[in-house]
């Protein structure tokens, strides 16, 4: 039988996901800058015409987006549980 999670566990998960998301965004920015300098070199308009280039530039931010989504879900569950607990009192 699965153990029911507490509001504190959801809060910790949300904070951890949010922190990891910020780390991945920072890492994504560095990777984006390196890829931009290496591949585009001032030819921005030409690079934006190629959909594959845009996709490649967005890939470093994908883990941050997923973690942000998970953090949002955990925060919603935390708020729901705290509201339910405050209504019971």
Residue, then its C-alpha position, 0 to 999 in steps of 0.5 A: x500500500x502506498x504511503x500518503x505524502x505530507x504537505x512538507x514533502x511536496x514543499x521540499x520537492x517543489x523547492x528542490x525542483x525549482x532549484x534544479x531548474x534554475x541550475x539547468x537554466x544557467x547551464x542552458x544559457x552557457x551552452x546556448x552562448x557557446x553554440x551561438x558563437x560556434x555556429x551563428x557567428x553574426x549570421x542571426x537572420x540566416x540561422x533563424x530561417x533554419x528550423x533545425x537551428x532553432x530546435x538545437x538552440x532550444x534543447x539546452x532549456x528543455x530539462x529546465x522546462x520539465x523541472x519547472x513543470x514538476x515544481x509547479x505541480x508539487x507547489x499546487x499539491x502543497x497549496x491544496x493540502x495546506x488549504x484543506x488542513x486549514x479548513x479542517x481546523 
